[in-house]
């Protein structure tokens, strides 16, 4: 049988181009032809680092490998797949489990030895590359040049140096953006809130960083990390570098910021880039410090680090107008975050938290009250009750046998005394056996007595659980787990304003499940599409019409 060979190609963003993908594919095709294999699929990731496996082409390749789409995976070298030792080992294990060979142009057919040695070399290469890059950036910062990226208020200067190469790290003040920076500092120092400032800038059409709109977090940021317009030391002519570092979460593959000790910060004077004078800067810092002090004293001012409580649908609600998030705007209501924080969306309608949760889960509750669901609950309850009862019965029987055994040993010792064995010779042994019997008897007394295998109030217990489903899922000890389970079934909950009222549109697997129920009740066609939409309505269950809130 001819083996089906898939190709994986990748290049990073440094000093390479898309032609690199074509070159890798051409070489891999040559190898496939030489081996007499048939070409299956080509997977590629352009301008993406091998330090992370969160690459579309790579993930699609893993998915198809699991599905048995190909028999051999061909790449230019192992470092095209990953430079992380753990990731390459994991890839090899998954391919081996799927009975797929991994073959590279550089190393040939990969085995455990390649994974160990080459994976270590790739990991060391990444570490060495990071150290060299860091040294280069530190030298550039100490010359008063940018260590990477650009801040609002500045332009990147692109010129050639004496060697004819592109000079890096040079910046100049953008006067138009500098006026906006000074305006933000003045308005905040005079008592205006970041949200109010953002609204004003957006209403006037002032473009924000990266040509986006303004939001409160863009202005206030995080004072510890030095983020946000109000915390950028460059505006007073100080270039601060190495304030924080990034580490990769091994579970998610995403980078997380960690603040470095101040002794490790690199601070360089760049007076030519000053935009804000010291007096205005200090007024802003004084107000920020006063805000943090009031927070510490328990005053009703929210810190930029404060976390709002998570509820059942947190992170799932979307505005049907702008696509932004619907978040808590009061204790009981959700509203469009973009409309309130940036003022660029006109959807100002709100919805109570309990109402939207009830509507989203009402159909699920209705489905769970069907006889089939109740029967499954009874069966599962009895399975668990029987398991626990069986375990208790076994423990009771085991203790009973142990007590009988001890009593038999005591009886034999007493008979020995009657037969002429001196009592002193067996006194200690009898005492120990009596103590052991007492301990066993105490354990037996606390083992629950046999229970009926079928609970008399099962129907009431089940009904109460379903009727109080939302309260149970929002309880503090279940909300994280419940939210994760619900999130896995819901792609999005869109809130669309129609005639000054909101429609709730449900997307995802839960919507597909409820659509199956609708097909039974209302003769609507079944759908296995997980992206199916269900519009929620009042009444028992769901109807395929519009519900206004």
HELIX and SHEET records of a PDB file:
HELIX    1   1 UNK A   19  UNK A   35  1                                  17    
HELIX    2   2 UNK A   56  UNK A   66  1                                  11    
HELIX    3   3 UNK A   78  UNK A   81  1                                   4    
HELIX    4   4 UNK A   85  UNK A   97  1                                  13    
HELIX    5   5 UNK A  112  UNK A  142  1                                  31    
HELIX    6   6 UNK A  175  UNK A  189  1                                  15    
HELIX    7   7 UNK A  194  UNK A  203  1                                  10    
HELIX    8   8 UNK A  209  UNK A  211  5                                   3    
HELIX    9   9 UNK A  216  UNK A  220  1                                   5    
HELIX   10  10 UNK A  229  UNK A  231  5                                   3    
HELIX   11  11 UNK A  233  UNK A  236  5                                   4    
HELIX   12  12 UNK A  262  UNK A  264  5                                   3    
HELIX   13  13 UNK A  271  UNK A  273  5                                   3    
HELIX   14  14 UNK A  278  UNK A  296  1                                  19    
HELIX   15  15 UNK A  337  UNK A  341  1                                   5    
HELIX   16  16 UNK A  353  UNK A  368  1                                  16    
HELIX   17  17 UNK A  371  UNK A  418  1                                  48    
HELIX   18  18 UNK A  423  UNK A  446  1                                  24    
HELIX   19  19 UNK A  458  UNK A  467  1                                  10    
HELIX   20  20 UNK A  469  UNK A  473  1                                   5    
HELIX   21  21 UNK A  479  UNK A  489  1                                  11    
HELIX   22  22 UNK A  509  UNK A  522  1                                  14    
SHEET    1   A 5 UNK A  38  UNK A  46  0                                        
SHEET    2   A 5 UNK A   4  UNK A  11  1                                        
SHEET    3   A 5 UNK A  72  UNK A  75  1                                        
SHEET    4   A 5 UNK A 101  UNK A 104  1                                        
SHEET    5   A 5 UNK A 108  UNK A 109 -1                                        
SHEET    1   B 2 UNK A 154  UNK A 156  0                                        
SHEET    2   B 2 UNK A 171  UNK A 173 -1                                        
SHEET    1   C 2 UNK A 238  UNK A 241  0                                        
SHEET    2   C 2 UNK A 266  UNK A 269 -1                                        
SHEET    1   D 2 UNK A 244  UNK A 248  0                                        
SHEET    2   D 2 UNK A 255  UNK A 259 -1                                        
SHEET    1   E 4 UNK A 317  UNK A 319  0                                        
SHEET    2   E 4 UNK A 492  UNK A 498  1                                        
SHEET    3   E 4 UNK A 501  UNK A 507 -1                                        
SHEET    4   E 4 UNK A 533  UNK A 535 -1                                        
SHEET    1   F 3 UNK A 326  UNK A 328  0                                        
SHEET    2   F 3 UNK A 333  UNK A 336 -1                                        
SHEET    3   F 3 UNK A 350  UNK A 352 -1                                        
END                                                                             
